[in-house]
Structure formats: C-alpha cells, structure tokens
Amino acid sequence: MENNSSDQSFDTLANKFNKNIYGSTKGQLRHELLLHYLQKNIGLNNAPLNILDAGGGTGKMTEALLRLGHNVTLTDISSEALELASENLGDHANLTLSHTDILSLPESTEYDLVICHAVLEWLKDPLPVINKLVALTKKNGYLSLSFFNYDAQLFGNVLYGNFDYVERGMTKKNVVRLSPNNPQKPKYILSYLQTLPLDIMQLAGIRCFHDYLRDLDKQVSMYEQLRTMELKYGSEEPYLWLGKYFLAISQKQ
C-alpha cells in the first residue's frame, strides 16, 4: 500500500482480519471468483509467470499461484500480515516476501502479472498507486485490480434500511479499522484506466448476490448454487455493477 499516514495498515489486526475474511463464505467466494477470472483471461496453467501480489496481505492468492508453479513476489506494509504469510506459505523457493509500500517498489523489475486486490479502498489517493502498478507491468503483461465498490455499498445500506448512515455519506463517527475507509466507484476507476496504456479485457462484479441474500444461512447451505449464479451473471450487465467488489483485468499495451 501507499506509504501515507492516512493509508490503512493491518499491523496488530492481521490475524483477526484474516479470520474474518477467509474464515467466512465472503472471503472464500471472493477468492474463488477472482481466481476464476484470472484463469479465464490469463491462462495460469501455462508456463510459469513472474507475478507481483501487491498489498497481498497474508498470502491467500499467493498460495494459489505458487501451487500453479508461478514465481510470486508478495508485498505488504503490514509486517504482521507478512509474518502470517510466511507461516502459512513456508519456505518456498518461488516466493519472495517484501515489507514495503507499493510506491516504494523498484521499477527496475517488471512482472508478467501484477495483482492488486482489495487495496485501493484503503488508500487516501489510489491513482498514484495505479500508475505505479502499470509501470511495474511488462509490455503485454497483465494487471488485475479489484476494489471495494462504493456504489454497491450504498445500494446495500439502503436495502438494509441504514438511511441515516447513507445520508451522512456513509461515514462512521468512530473509525472501524476492518471496514474500508475509501471505497471506490467503478466508473471513476475505469475512466482513469482508460487514460493509461491498457486494454481492458475483463470487467466483473465479485459477490453480486451473496451479500444481498435475505436468508443468510443460504450463504452456507446453498453455497455451490450461489457460486454458480455468481459465475453465470457476475460479468453481465447490470449485475456486475452490484458486486461488493469490482474487478478489472487489463493488458498493458
């Protein structure tokens, strides 16, 4: 993440964050959908790639990429998150861990695939970080960006009846450190990506239906059916705009 006092680090919270996200169907489904779209667009089962997992936290995506035989550099500004990643991933020959913010990464190294998932919403200003990620991507390489969707957050809060919260601009009186502090509007990020040397290949909503289920028990009891619906409709209009996270995969020109 960007080295800015207003940006969120998960030191002291990494273990709790990891359990809250990946110990739930929310995290499981998000991970599976992101991996699906990466496979669909990039072909991760082909020759090994040099991959940057920027702001990759405890290494859930890195683990999946290592299992596919790729060389992965995992970075994060949270030393605690990287310690958990090291414990989870072990001493892997294809893994490099780097305790740094994204803007401090050297541009002398470029990657076949740059991944930045669930990071932009924790930054005060995501645009310089996007520029940096593009610079770190090889020509004809790929950039995968996923971020917490402001529009879906507003839509969900109206459905839940949180009218006063929406009227306040969805700002909390007290900072909740596990809740994204700067969700992004997909069309704003997309309009910026279109100014860069990128060809956008894939747009998708991540969890277009899961979080809106009236019967929360069905998130578990009907998980496979729900996953099928997410895969079927998640990249189609109008549903992709409703995903709690938004995904854009691009190829560098």
C-alpha positions in Angstrom: 0.0 0.0 0.0 1.0 3.6 -0.4 3.2 4.9 2.4 0.8 7.6 3.7 -0.3 8.2 7.2 -3.9 8.1 6.0 -3.5 4.7 4.4 -4.5 1.6 6.4 -2.0 -1.0 7.7 -3.2 -4.1 9.4 -0.4 -4.4 12.0 -2.0 -5.7 15.2 -5.1 -6.7 13.2 -3.8 -9.1 10.6 -4.8 -12.3 12.3 -8.3 -11.0 13.1 -8.7 -9.7 9.6 -7.6 -13.0 8.1 -10.1 -15.0 10.2 -12.9 -12.5 9.5 -12.4 -12.6 5.7 -11.1 -16.1 4.8 -13.0 -17.9 7.6 -16.3 -16.9 6.0 -18.1 -17.6 2.7 -17.5 -13.9 1.9 -13.7 -14.5 1.7 -14.0 -17.9 0.2 -16.3 -16.8 -2.6 -14.3 -13.7 -3.3 -11.1 -15.7 -3.6 -12.6 -18.3 -5.9 -14.2 -15.8 -8.2 -11.0 -13.8 -8.5 -9.0 -16.9 -9.3 -11.7 -17.9 -11.9 -11.4 -14.7 -13.8 -7.6 -14.8 -13.7 -7.6 -18.3 -15.1 -10.1 -17.4 -17.7 -8.2 -14.4 -19.0 -4.5 -15.2 -18.4 -4.2 -19.0 -18.5 -2.4 -19.6 -15.3 -1.9 -23.3 -16.1 0.6 -22.4 -18.8 4.3 -21.5 -18.5 5.4 -20.1 -15.1 4.9 -16.3 -14.7 6.7 -13.8 -12.6 3.9 -12.3 -10.6 3.6 -9.4 -8.1 0.9 -9.7 -5.4 0.9 -6.1 -4.3 -0.6 -5.5 -0.9 -1.3 -9.2 -0.8 -1.6 -9.4 3.0 -1.4 -12.9 4.4 -1.0 -14.5 1.0 -4.2 -16.3 0.1 -3.9 -15.5 -3.6 -0.1 -16.0 -3.5 -0.6 -19.5 -2.1 -2.9 -20.4 -5.1 -0.4 -19.0 -7.6 2.5 -20.8 -6.0 0.6 -24.1 -6.3 0.3 -23.5 -10.0 4.1 -23.2 -10.3 4.5 -19.4 -10.6 7.2 -17.2 -9.1 5.5 -14.7 -6.8 6.6 -11.6 -5.0 4.3 -10.8 -2.2 4.4 -7.3 -0.7 2.6 -5.5 2.1 3.1 -2.6 4.5 2.0 -4.8 7.5 4.8 -6.8 9.0 2.3 -8.8 10.9 0.5 -9.8 7.7 3.8 -10.9 6.1 4.7 -12.9 9.2 1.4 -14.8 8.9 2.0 -15.3 5.2 5.5 -16.7 5.9 4.0 -19.1 8.4 1.2 -20.2 6.0 3.4 -20.5 2.9 6.5 -21.9 4.4 10.0 -21.8 2.8 9.0 -21.8 -0.8 11.7 -21.4 -3.5 9.4 -19.4 -5.8 8.3 -16.9 -3.1 9.7 -13.5 -2.3 8.3 -11.5 0.6 8.8 -7.8 0.7 7.8 -5.5 3.6 7.2 -2.3 1.6 4.5 0.1 0.3 3.6 -0.1 -3.4 5.0 3.3 -4.3 8.5 2.2 -3.0 8.8 -0.8 -5.2 11.7 -0.5 -7.7 10.6 -0.1 -11.3 13.7 -1.9 -12.5 11.7 -5.1 -12.0 8.7 -5.7 -14.2 6.2 -8.5 -13.9 4.1 -10.7 -16.3 1.2 -10.3 -14.0 0.6 -7.6 -11.3 -2.3 -8.3 -8.9 -3.7 -5.6 -6.5 -6.8 -6.9 -4.9 -8.7 -5.2 -2.0 -6.1 -2.4 -1.6 -7.3 0.7 -3.3 -10.2 1.2 -0.9 -7.7 1.5 2.0 -5.7 4.4 0.3 -6.2 8.1 0.6 -5.4 8.5 -3.1 -5.4 5.3 -5.2 -4.5 6.9 -8.6 -0.7 7.3 -8.0 -0.7 3.6 -6.9 -2.5 2.6 -10.1 0.2 4.5 -12.1 2.9 2.6 -10.2 1.3 -0.8 -10.8 1.1 -0.1 -14.5 4.8 0.9 -14.5 5.6 -2.5 -12.8 3.7 -4.4 -15.5 5.7 -5.7 -18.5 4.6 -4.8 -22.0 1.9 -7.3 -23.0 1.7 -8.2 -19.3 -1.5 -8.2 -17.2 -2.8 -6.0 -14.4 -5.6 -7.3 -12.2 -7.3 -4.6 -10.0 -10.1 -5.4 -7.6 -11.6 -3.0 -5.0 -14.5 -2.4 -2.7 -17.4 -0.9 -4.6 -18.8 2.3 -3.3 -22.0 2.0 -5.3 -22.7 -1.5 -4.1 -22.0 -0.3 -0.5 -24.6 2.5 -0.9 -27.1 0.1 -2.5 -26.7 -2.5 0.2 -27.1 0.0 3.0 -30.3 1.3 1.6 -31.6 -2.3 1.3 -30.7 -2.8 5.0 -32.6 0.3 5.9 -29.5 2.3 7.0 -30.9 5.5 5.7 -29.3 7.9 8.2 -25.9 6.3 7.5 -26.3 6.8 3.8 -27.5 10.4 4.4 -24.2 11.0 6.3 -22.3 10.0 3.2 -21.6 6.6 4.7 -19.0 8.0 7.1 -18.7 6.5 10.6 -18.5 8.5 13.8 -15.8 6.1 15.0 -13.2 4.6 12.8 -13.8 0.8 12.2 -10.3 -0.4 11.2 -11.6 -3.5 9.5 -14.1 -1.5 7.3 -12.7 0.1 4.1 -12.3 3.8 4.6 -12.3 4.8 0.9 -14.5 2.6 -1.3 -14.2 3.4 -5.0 -16.7 4.0 -7.7 -16.1 1.5 -10.6 -16.8 4.0 -13.3 -14.4 6.5 -11.8 -11.6 3.9 -11.7 -12.5 2.7 -15.2 -12.4 6.2 -16.6 -8.9 6.6 -15.2 -7.7 3.2 -16.5 -8.8 4.2 -20.0 -6.3 7.1 -19.9 -3.4 4.6 -19.4 -1.6 2.3 -21.8 -4.0 -0.6 -21.0 -6.5 -2.7 -22.9 -9.3 -3.7 -20.6 -10.1 -7.4 -21.1 -12.5 -8.3 -18.3 -14.9 -6.5 -16.0 -16.8 -8.4 -13.3 -18.6 -7.9 -10.1 -17.4 -10.0 -7.2 -20.2 -11.2 -4.9 -23.1 -9.6 -6.9 -25.7 -11.7 -5.0 -24.1 -13.2 -1.9 -24.2 -10.2 0.4 -27.8 -9.4 -0.5 -29.4 -12.7 0.4 -32.3 -12.3 2.8 -31.7 -15.7 4.4 -28.0 -15.5 5.4 -28.0 -19.3 6.2 -28.2 -19.9 2.4 -24.7 -18.3 2.1 -23.5 -21.6 3.5 -26.3 -24.2 2.9 -26.6 -23.3 -0.8 -23.0 -22.1 -1.4 -22.5 -24.1 -4.6 -25.7 -22.9 -6.2 -24.9 -19.4 -5.2 -21.4 -19.7 -6.7 -22.9 -20.9 -9.9 -25.1 -17.8 -10.1 -22.1 -15.6 -9.4 -20.1 -17.1 -12.2 -23.1 -17.0 -14.6 -24.1 -13.4 -14.1 -21.1 -11.7 -12.5 -19.7 -10.4 -15.7 -23.0 -9.4 -17.3 -25.0 -6.1 -17.2 -26.5 -4.9 -15.0 -25.3 -7.3 -12.2 -21.6 -6.6 -12.5 -22.1 -3.1 -11.1 -23.7 -4.6 -7.9 -20.7 -6.7 -6.8 -19.4 -5.8 -3.4 -16.0 -5.8 -5.1 -15.3 -4.8 -8.7 -12.7 -6.4 -10.9 -10.9 -5.1 -13.9 -8.3 -7.2 -15.7 -6.2 -5.3 -18.3 -3.3 -6.0 -20.7 -0.5 -3.4 -21.0 -0.1 -2.1 -24.5 
